Amino acid sequence: AVLSQIGIRAVSLGAQTPQQTLHDAIEKAAPPVIFLWAQMEQPSNRLKNIIEALPNLRTKPRVILGGPGWGLFSMEGGFANFRRSNSMEEAVTLIAETFVG
């Protein structure tokens, strides 16, 4: 709701969205920013699999990781366009920055 109030169109997919569906939606929309929320901590390799399954788009989107579930995930090596968000407010700010520079 907050994003629409500032003129940013967003698509929300639920927690049970299959990985292939997420991949296909991102590939089709080619969004400038992707926000991935993880509520529950997961093993690092499972989170890495989610990240690695993102489509390889010509223009690399900014990827924002939010929620306590990303706590074990290391962003070292190869994640230059990734940012961690500590709150929904910070996520909104990071998303908005993508659109206004």
Buried (B, 14 or more C-beta within 10 A) or exposed (E): EEBEEEEBEEEEEEEEEEEEEBBEBBEEEEBBBBBBBBEEBBEEEEBBEBBEEBEEBEEEBBBBBBBEBBEEBEBEEEBEEBBBBEEEEBBBEBBBEBEEE
